[in-house]
């Protein structure tokens, strides 16, 4: 019995050493991105008070997919990216068909844009949606148009104040191609995410389902939890300016860590 307990303890210690070595390697070499995010992009957990009491608090990375240029404003778009047949093959996938459901997701490198042209475009679309709803209300101030106007105004306020400004731009099989393509943009973050190809039979088109980031939460160091003390996750109807900012670095393994947290 003691033999197995000792073996289990050694395995636990070994796995912890491997994890710590990975963390150290990620931070030791090149910093691939350094960005100051806010509550809009790094959200508290639903049970944040309990986690803070237990000295273990993580923030969820919130990212979005942009709407297509010819699409009307939608605050929450499907997390997918339309691609050509050649682009799907270039990413290392087999071509899916309408019955291609069992394929496994694969990690790819993602380029994310922070607070740039993609978010600006969503604000413009949200404003346009509100102006159309307001015009309909002014023409016919009935119950339906009142609701549509109020909903559009709420969406516009959220887009300006609380919605994430972190947008998916492109996926690639290698990091260097993304780094080269976006070398002149200082608001890009390079991460790894799980993706899966799909095929739309009706439109005879291909694309990628953007399942999730490989690292989608960031642990807050105990020394940096003070600005978050007493805060709870915002509710669906809450519209308020961000209450904190977080300096985040991404390292050579494309994993993030927190440099500092400040109250806003």
Residue pairs with C-beta under 8 A, 6 or more apart in sequence:
22 253
23 255
23 257
25 251
25 252
25 253
26 251
26 252
26 253
26 255
26 257
27 249
27 251
27 257
28 251
28 252
29 251
29 252
30 251
30 252
31 249
31 250
31 251
32 175
32 179
32 189
32 190
32 250
32 251
32 252
32 254
33 188
33 189
33 190
33 248
33 249
33 250
34 247
34 248
34 249
34 250
34 259
35 114
35 187
35 189
35 247
35 248
36 245
36 246
36 247
36 248
37 114
37 166
37 245
37 246
37 248
38 242
38 244
38 245
38 246
38 264
39 162
39 234
39 242
39 243
39 244
40 62
40 162
40 163
40 164
40 165
40 242
41 61
41 62
41 63
41 114
41 164
41 165
41 166
42 59
42 60
42 61
42 62
42 218
42 246
42 248
43 59
43 60
43 62
43 233
43 234
44 57
44 59
44 60
44 228
44 231
44 232
44 233
45 51
45 57
45 58
45 59
45 60
45 233
46 233
48 57
48 228
48 231
48 232
48 233
49 230
49 232
51 57
51 58
52 225
52 228
52 229
55 222
55 225
56 219
57 219
57 220
57 225
57 228
58 217
58 218
58 219
58 220
59 217
59 218
59 220
59 246
59 258
60 216
60 217
61 166
61 213
61 215
61 216
61 217
61 218
61 256
62 164
62 166
63 112
63 164
63 166
63 167
63 168
63 213
64 76
64 77
64 79
64 163
64 164
64 166
64 167
64 168
65 77
65 78
65 79
65 80
65 81
65 167
65 168
65 210
66 77
66 118
66 121
66 122
66 167
66 168
67 73
67 74
67 77
67 121
67 122
67 125
68 82
69 121
72 125
72 129
73 122
73 125
73 126
73 128
73 129
73 155
73 159
75 126
75 155
75 158
75 159
75 163
79 168
79 209
79 210
79 211
80 198
80 207
80 208
80 209
80 210
81 168
81 170
81 171
81 207
81 208
81 210
82 205
82 206
82 207
83 91
83 197
83 206
83 207
83 208
84 206
85 95
85 206
87 206
88 95
88 96
88 197
88 206
88 208
89 95
90 173
91 108
91 171
91 172
91 173
91 195
91 197
91 208
92 106
92 173
93 103
93 106
93 197
94 103
94 197
95 197
95 199
95 206
96 103
96 197
96 198
96 199
96 206
97 199
98 199
98 201
100 197
100 198
100 199
103 196
103 197
104 196
105 194
105 195
105 196
105 209
105 211
106 194
106 195
106 196
107 192
107 193
107 194
107 195
107 214
108 171
108 172
108 173
108 192
108 193
108 195
109 171
109 172
109 173
109 174
109 175
109 178
109 190
109 191
109 192
109 254
110 168
110 169
110 170
110 171
110 190
110 191
110 192
110 193
110 210
110 213
111 168
111 169
111 170
111 171
111 172
111 178
111 181
111 182
111 188
111 189
111 190
112 166
112 167
112 168
112 169
112 188
112 189
112 190
112 191
113 119
113 166
113 167
113 169
113 185
113 187
113 188
113 189
114 165
114 166
114 167
114 187
114 188
114 189
115 165
115 166
115 187
116 165
116 167
116 185
116 187
118 167
118 169
119 165
119 167
122 159
122 163
123 156
123 159
123 160
126 152
126 155
126 156
126 159
126 160
127 156
129 152
129 155
129 156
130 149
130 152
130 153
130 155
130 156
132 152
133 145
133 148
133 149
133 151
133 152
133 153
134 149
134 152
136 145
136 148
136 149
137 145
137 146
137 148
137 149
139 145
154 239
157 239
158 239
161 239
161 240
161 241
162 234
162 238
162 239
162 240
162 242
166 189
168 210
169 182
169 188
170 178
170 181
171 193
171 195
171 208
171 210
172 178
175 190
175 254
178 188
178 190
179 190
182 188
189 250
190 250
190 254
191 213
191 214
191 215
191 250
191 254
191 256
192 213
192 214
192 215
192 254
193 210
193 211
193 212
193 213
193 214
194 211
194 212
194 213
194 214
195 208
195 209
195 210
195 211
196 208
196 209
196 211
197 206
197 207
197 208
197 209
198 206
198 207
198 208
198 209
199 205
199 206
200 206
200 207
214 254
215 254
215 255
215 256
218 246
218 248
218 256
218 257
218 258
219 258
220 228
220 258
220 261
221 258
224 258
224 260
224 261
225 261
226 261
227 244
227 261
227 262
227 263
228 244
228 261
231 243
231 244
234 240
241 264
242 264
243 263
243 264
244 261
244 262
244 263
244 264
245 261
245 262
245 264
246 258
246 260
246 261
246 262
247 258
247 259
247 260
247 261
248 256
248 257
248 258
248 259
249 256
249 257
249 259
250 256
251 257
